[in-house]
Amino acid sequence: MSNVASTYEAMQQLHHSSTNIVWQETVITREIRSRQKMQTPLTLWFTGLSGSGKSTLANEVEKRLVNSGYHTMLLDGDNVRHGLNKNLGFQESDRVENIRRIAEVAKLMNDAGLITLASFISPYERDRTNAREIIGKEYIEIYVSTPLVECEKRDVKGLYKRARTGEIPHFTGISSPYELPINPDIEINTCHYSLQEATDHIMTKIVGYLTRDVEQESVMKMIGEVGMIEGGTY
């Protein structure tokens, strides 16, 4: 059994250890929230090496979506480690837990009716598969396949150089592996496209999911049907 697989199974056992808890159904459902926003919840999961253009591309796609009237939330790998995942490092077990937490957060964002953009190296195929299983059919994997040599050229912070000298351990692509996605929903090599072209490519691929044909009256009718008229309680 590989180290990644054994670590994954250990983490799964740990998080299945909670007992005496029951899932609480809510009156306002994901469907109601998404109809209120007149959109289909999605998670656009950007994966690739550091410097591949994941974050830049995710930001540009989000800007395009917001300018078109969609409701979004962007989860960035570095930003999340300042808060939710600040107690995690970069060794294998922490990377597994990092992606598991993010997948659960993305699912919650989808439950709120939002289009979530997640920009994470997410180097292990098993973790990306787990994220897809957690999030469900809303998960769209976008592999930013910019090669390592180009990522190093773009490295203005000198992270790759420090990783090659051993100053930064567990650095993906140098001292830690990146497992290529087996069957991503979308693949884009930013060496071959401008930022606008790459954004256009992704928008073209996801346009069929971006449904905006729900009437506001339908939302109000659904809310009334579940009893959430004025005076409703938890």
Secondary structure, DSSP 8 states (H G I E B T S, - for coil): --HHHHHHHHHHHHHT---S------SS-HHHHHHHHTS--EEEEEE--TTSSHHHHHHHHHHHHHHTT--EEEEEHHHHTTTTTTT--SSHHHHHHHHHHHHHHHHHHHHTT-EEEEE-----HHHHHHHHHHHGGGEEEEEE---HHHHHHT-TT-HHHHHHTTSS-S-BTTTB-----SS-SEEE-TTSS-HHHHHHHHHHHHGGG------HHHHHHHHHHTT-STT---
